[in-house]
Amino acid sequence: MTEYIFAYHGGKPPETPEEGAVVMQRWQDWLTGLGDGVVNPGNPVGPSKTVGNGGVSDGGGANPLSGFTIVRADSIDAAIALTEGCPHLDEGTIEVAELIVMPT
């Protein structure tokens, strides 16, 4: 099986501790439902900076990264199917990309 990264874009933090608990439970339920397909459940990420030849800019660009998960699936279509029910889709988008294994 191949590994894929789910790169989360957009979304917003919960507004109250109670809302945070509900959202966290939804994430835990979704990740548990993926079973052995989860390689790394990932984490949300904080503010970012973009580094380029011209210097460093704040904010991560037009669509900054907000978190990630790594999964294992038979194809990119199978990986996309795993996004069904992901709580992040309520507020943002998920970019799905194959992780390429480089020879060492």
Secondary structure, DSSP 8 states (H G I E B T S, - for coil): -EEEEEEEEE----SSHHHHHHHHHHHHHHHHHTGGGEEEEEEE----EEEETTEEEES-SSS-EEEEEEEEESSHHHHHHHTTT-GGGGTEEEEEEE------
